[in-house]
Amino acid sequence: MKNKTIGFIVNPIAGMGGSVGLKGTDGDAYYKALERGAKPVAPHRALEFLEAVNHEGFRIVVAAGVMGEEIVARSRHRDKLYMVLGERKTSTSREDTIRIAREMRRLVDIIVFVGGDGTARDIHEAVDMEIPVLGVPSGVKMYSSVFAVNPVAAARILEEFLEDKAIIVEREVMDIDEEAFRRDEFSIKLHGYLLVPVVEGLIQSSKSIYSGVDEELSKEAIAEYIIESMEKDTPYILGPGTTVKAICRKLGLNCTLLGFDVLLNKELIIRDAWERDLLDVITKHNRVKVVLTPIGGQGFLLGRGNQQLSPRVLRLIDKKDLIVVATTNKIRSVPYLLVDTGDPEIDVKFSGYIRVLVDYNRFIVVKVVAQR
């Protein structure tokens, strides 16, 4: 078996908007994220992936500078660096990703990229379905089914690909309109397909949306039960999604649909909260309750679309104060729930079994998994 060549591209700003509540880094959001003190996420995720690859039979073609070269140079696989493409820049753009991926596709057996849905769209524009591609998740929103469930899972998939054991499947590239998302409008579009090596249990699915009369009745019943159970003088942090925000509708509150809101004594005290807001609330009140729903079809509970609950925030929240809600159809569509916060200790903290409220005073016990 001849050694394979891996193309490696990192979007250095992917994921920076998550903890600061910007729901992405497209356009001017990157500069707003910097103003709010956001720190790079992708380099850490990229290095975690490389360090987890336990295989010697490959060489690496990498994008220059912050787009991959610097990460490879710090990794255990620095000796496998074969070729560097592009210019070393301090500021990069999607055009850089597209240009490098187009050049890379003729030189490698697979492209591994670190980023989110926007990066997946750029890779799709550059290579279409000419060669296999694998995404290492680092974005705020990752609705595409081209990503591994976490960086370590991506390493396992790559190892299987290098051994010719992974099946290659057409997987969807999905993305939302970030500007509409920030206006609390959910608009998602299929942009095409990529060839992806798939290992069961290690690659995520596309987001699924559940609708219908029974679904809406269940959301209403869940909201009613939460409202009746609310503790006096305890803040409730409400996560994104229609299942959770049915609570606001029943209380007549103007909450966000796709962000985080904080309620106290059934009144809205913070709308569209981000990491700093949540830390302030926890510091002031010592204890909070957090209401979350997993992403339909994917099963992610933490680490996808709710990065305002950063490891810093989650470190201060007791697992017993996490209230998970989902309709029966949503929860039964996945074998278990997933956490991928970027902090292994936090992932372990919220792993294990958890009760999920699926109707009025009706719970299902579900396993939460951190795959490392």
Secondary structure, 3 states (H helix, E strand, C coil): CCCEEEEEEECCCCCCCCCCCCCCCCCCHHHHHHHCCCCCCHHHHHHHHHHHCCCCCEEEEEECHHHCHHHHHHCCCHHHEEEEECCCCCCCCHHHHHHHHHHHCCCCCEEEEEECHHHHHHHHHHHCCCCEEEEEECCCCCCCCCEECCHHHHHHHHHHHHCCCCEEEEEEEEEECHHHHHCCCCCEEEEEEEEEEECCCCECCCCCCCCCHHHHHHHHHHHHHHHHHCCCCCCEEECCCHHHHHHHHHHCCCCCCCCEEEEECCEEEEEEECHHHHHHHHHHHCCCEEEECCCCCCCEEECCCCCCCCHHHHCCCCHHHEEEECCHHHHCCCCCEEECCCCHHHHHHCCEEEEEEEECCEEEEEEEECCC
